[in-house]
């Protein structure tokens, strides 16, 4: 393990006991009482994670929620520790142990001071738009998901063959990449506004390399056999309807399984649909029906 990773692991290990003491209380009024915690995950690349689960010892079925990315280290340094709290709680109330990892290179770990030769352990960059590496960027985060599954299974916290993976934006792209590996524990994958290379230069509907993104989606579809639910929003200015439909068509034509839903416009920017509590009544019936079909 690299020295930087070891140092981070030591910091996380020293912090976890303190963080655990501040675990948030259970919600007694809910039919399924849940509790919230912050964990330090001692993975090969250590990271913090928001965790919410039903009260009790478990084991529980697992949901992993992958967040999006920012290529700006300053923005990553201000990344929230909990991005999908309301959505995560919805899954926990259905009986899942939900883990929302904070990717390496975010929050306090977003160290990037080139003049001092300090670079944080941020991964999942796609490179230059003339030749973006969409494949490896997705598979890098997918590998972190596999580490999380292995760790929680070894700790006997989860039911090993009852795992759902969810992702938004770049986290959704990583979830599509994960599906191409067909990991045995993962029985279904749900993505919201999935993709990479959106809004180049901050311009709406200006994708880095749309044709290459569609091509990479087809590549993942050739081996993907995990049941998937894809949710996009009409006023998503990162991955709009035309592009998301092209991705869906390429993925399914190659052999992948994707149930596609295009939702009506939501707020001023549909890309962040899953992060809003007001969106839960809109997407939850679709997600509940999909999950029930996987039982």
Residue pairs with C-beta under 8 A, 6 or more apart in sequence:
1 9
1 44
4 121
5 44
5 45
5 46
5 121
8 46
8 109
8 121
9 42
9 46
12 40
12 41
12 42
12 46
12 47
12 48
13 40
13 42
15 40
16 39
16 40
19 37
19 38
19 39
19 40
20 37
20 38
20 39
22 38
23 35
23 36
23 37
23 38
24 35
24 36
24 37
25 35
26 33
26 34
26 35
26 55
27 33
27 34
27 89
30 93
31 93
32 54
32 92
32 93
32 94
32 95
33 54
33 55
34 52
34 53
34 54
34 55
34 89
34 92
34 93
35 52
35 53
35 54
35 55
36 50
36 51
36 52
36 85
36 89
37 50
37 51
37 52
37 53
38 48
38 49
38 50
38 51
38 81
39 48
39 49
39 51
39 99
40 46
40 47
40 48
40 49
41 47
41 48
41 49
41 101
41 147
41 148
41 151
42 151
43 144
43 147
43 148
43 151
44 147
45 104
45 121
45 123
45 144
45 147
46 104
47 101
47 102
47 103
47 104
47 109
47 144
48 81
48 101
48 102
48 107
49 99
49 100
49 101
49 102
49 148
50 81
50 82
50 85
50 88
50 99
50 100
50 102
51 97
51 98
51 99
51 100
52 85
52 88
52 89
52 92
52 97
52 98
53 60
53 92
53 96
53 97
53 98
54 60
54 92
54 93
54 95
54 97
58 97
58 156
58 157
58 158
59 97
59 156
59 157
59 158
59 159
60 95
60 96
60 97
60 157
60 158
60 159
61 95
61 96
61 97
61 158
61 159
61 162
61 163
61 164
62 96
62 97
62 98
62 99
62 149
62 152
62 157
62 158
62 159
62 162
62 163
62 164
62 185
63 88
63 91
63 96
63 97
63 98
63 99
63 163
63 164
63 165
63 166
64 98
64 99
64 100
64 101
64 145
64 148
64 149
64 163
64 164
64 165
64 166
65 84
65 87
65 88
65 98
65 99
65 100
65 166
65 167
65 168
65 171
66 101
66 141
66 145
66 165
66 166
66 167
66 168
66 170
66 171
66 172
66 174
66 175
67 79
67 83
67 84
67 100
67 102
67 103
67 167
67 168
67 169
67 170
67 171
68 168
68 169
68 170
68 171
68 172
69 103
69 124
69 169
69 170
69 171
70 76
70 79
71 125
73 105
73 110
73 111
73 112
73 120
73 122
74 110
76 105
76 106
76 107
76 110
76 120
76 122
77 106
77 107
77 108
77 110
79 102
79 106
79 107
79 110
81 102
81 107
82 88
82 100
83 100
83 275
84 100
84 168
84 274
84 275
86 276
86 277
86 280
87 274
87 275
87 280
88 98
88 100
89 98
90 280
90 284
91 98
91 164
91 166
92 98
94 288
94 291
96 164
97 152
97 157
97 158
99 148
99 152
101 144
101 148
103 122
103 123
103 124
103 141
103 144
104 120
104 121
104 122
104 123
104 144
105 112
105 120
105 121
105 122
105 123
106 122
109 120
109 121
110 120
110 122
111 118
111 119
111 120
112 118
112 119
112 120
112 122
123 140
123 141
124 137
124 138
124 140
124 141
124 170
124 174
125 133
125 137
126 132
126 133
126 134
126 137
126 196
126 197
126 208
127 133
129 197
129 200
129 208
129 209
130 209
132 196
132 197
132 208
132 209
132 212
132 213
134 173
134 196
134 197
134 209
134 212
134 213
134 216
135 177
135 216
135 219
135 220
137 170
137 173
137 174
137 196
138 170
138 173
138 174
138 176
138 177
138 178
138 196
138 216
138 220
139 174
139 177
139 178
139 181
140 174
141 170
141 171
141 174
141 177
142 174
142 175
142 177
142 178
142 181
145 165
145 174
145 175
145 178
146 178
146 181
146 183
149 158
149 160
149 163
149 183
149 185
149 186
152 158
153 160
153 185
160 185
161 184
161 185
161 187
162 185
162 187
163 183
163 185
163 186
163 187
164 186
164 187
164 188
164 189
164 190
164 291
165 175
165 178
165 186
165 188
165 189
165 190
166 175
166 189
166 190
166 191
166 192
167 173
167 174
167 175
167 176
167 189
167 190
167 191
167 192
167 194
168 191
168 192
168 193
168 194
168 272
168 274
168 275
169 192
169 193
169 194
169 195
169 198
169 238
169 239
169 271
170 195
170 196
171 194
172 191
172 192
172 193
172 194
172 195
173 191
173 194
173 195
173 196
175 189
175 190
175 191
175 194
176 189
176 191
176 194
176 217
176 220
176 224
176 228
176 251
177 220
178 186
178 189
178 226
179 186
179 189
179 220
179 224
179 225
179 226
179 228
179 256
180 219
180 220
180 221
180 222
180 223
180 224
181 223
182 223
182 224
182 225
182 226
186 226
187 226
187 227
187 294
188 226
188 227
188 228
188 229
188 290
188 291
188 294
189 226
189 227
189 228
189 229
190 228
190 229
190 231
190 287
190 290
191 228
191 229
191 230
191 231
192 231
192 232
192 273
192 274
192 283
193 231
193 232
193 233
193 236
193 238
193 239
193 270
193 271
193 272
193 273
193 274
194 230
194 232
194 239
194 247
195 207
195 213
195 238
195 239
195 243
195 244
195 247
196 208
196 213
197 207
197 208
197 209
197 210
197 213
198 206
198 207
198 208
198 237
198 238
198 239
198 271
199 205
199 206
199 207
199 237
199 238
200 206
200 207
200 208
204 237
205 237
205 240
207 213
207 238
207 239
207 243
210 243
210 246
213 243
213 247
214 243
214 246
214 247
214 250
215 250
217 247
217 250
217 251
218 250
218 251
218 253
218 254
219 254
220 251
220 254
220 256
221 250
221 251
221 252
221 253
221 254
221 255
221 256
221 258
222 254
222 255
222 256
223 255
224 251
224 255
224 256
224 257
225 255
225 256
225 257
226 257
227 257
227 259
227 290
227 293
227 294
228 256
228 257
228 258
228 259
229 258
229 259
229 261
229 286
229 287
229 290
230 244
230 248
230 258
230 259
230 260
230 261
231 261
231 263
231 273
231 274
231 283
231 286
231 287
232 239
232 241
232 244
232 260
232 261
232 262
232 263
232 270
233 262
233 263
233 264
233 265
233 266
233 270
233 271
233 273
234 240
234 241
234 262
234 263
234 264
234 265
234 270
235 265
235 266
235 267
235 268
235 269
235 270
236 244
236 269
236 270
236 271
236 273
237 269
237 270
237 271
238 271
239 247
239 271
241 262
244 260
244 262
245 260
245 262
248 258
248 260
251 258
252 258
259 290
261 286
263 270
263 273
263 282
263 283
266 273
266 276
266 279
266 282
267 276
273 279
273 282
273 283
274 283
